[in-house]
Amino acid sequence: MTVKVTIRPNGPYVVEAAEGEVEMLDPAGNKVDLTGKPRFALCRCGGSVTKPFCDGTHSKIGFQAAEAAVAQEKK
């Protein structure tokens, strides 16, 4: 199975993969336990108290995301 990342409108990044296919590291380089989480949502509003995971705060604070990718200028 490939890793699938879905961007939710004004919400989190939803990651889906077979167990063991995704490795997540915290800022200190320690593995985040994803056991039993073949699907999880990553916060992108910055307000979650369960970072890096989404806790739904985006809907309470009115988070508005830039949904389209921004093309980088060629130098």
C-alpha positions as CSV (number, residue, x, y, z in Angstrom):
1,M,0.0,0.0,0.0
2,T,1.2,3.5,-0.7
3,V,1.0,6.3,1.8
4,K,-1.9,8.6,1.0
5,V,-2.1,12.2,2.3
6,T,-5.4,14.0,1.9
7,I,-5.6,17.8,2.6
8,R,-8.9,18.5,4.3
9,P,-10.4,21.9,3.4
10,N,-9.5,24.3,6.3
11,G,-8.6,21.2,8.3
12,P,-5.8,18.7,8.9
13,Y,-3.6,16.5,6.7
14,V,-5.1,13.0,6.9
15,V,-2.5,10.3,6.5
16,E,-3.4,6.7,5.6
17,A,-1.0,3.8,5.2
18,A,-0.5,0.2,6.3
19,E,0.8,-0.1,9.9
20,G,4.5,0.3,10.0
21,E,4.7,2.2,6.6
22,V,5.0,5.7,8.2
23,E,7.7,6.7,10.6
24,M,7.2,9.9,12.5
25,L,9.9,11.6,14.6
26,D,9.5,14.3,17.2
27,P,11.8,17.3,17.3
28,A,14.3,15.4,19.4
29,G,14.4,12.5,16.9
30,N,12.3,10.1,19.0
31,K,9.8,7.9,17.2
32,V,6.2,8.8,17.7
33,D,4.2,5.6,18.5
34,L,1.7,5.1,15.6
35,T,0.7,1.5,16.6
36,G,-2.9,0.9,15.7
37,K,-3.1,4.1,13.7
38,P,-3.3,3.2,10.0
39,R,-5.2,6.6,9.6
40,F,-4.4,9.8,11.5
41,A,-4.9,13.5,11.1
42,L,-2.0,16.0,11.5
43,C,-2.8,19.5,12.8
44,R,-2.1,22.3,10.4
45,C,-3.8,25.2,12.3
46,G,-1.3,25.2,15.2
47,G,-4.1,25.2,17.8
48,S,-4.3,21.5,18.7
49,V,-3.4,20.4,22.2
50,T,-2.6,17.0,20.9
51,K,0.1,18.1,18.4
52,P,1.2,16.8,16.0
53,F,-2.3,15.2,15.8
54,C,-5.5,17.2,15.0
55,D,-8.0,17.6,17.8
56,G,-10.6,19.6,15.9
57,T,-9.5,23.0,17.2
58,H,-9.3,24.3,13.6
59,S,-13.1,24.4,13.4
60,K,-13.4,26.3,16.7
61,I,-10.9,29.0,15.8
62,G,-12.1,29.5,12.2
63,F,-8.8,28.3,10.6
64,Q,-8.6,29.3,6.9
65,A,-6.0,27.4,4.9
66,A,-4.3,28.3,1.7
67,E,-5.6,25.3,-0.2
68,A,-3.8,25.6,-3.5
69,A,-0.1,25.0,-3.8
70,V,1.9,28.2,-4.5
71,A,4.2,28.1,-7.4
72,Q,7.8,29.1,-6.6
73,E,9.4,31.8,-8.7
74,K,12.2,30.6,-11.0
75,K,15.4,32.5,-10.4
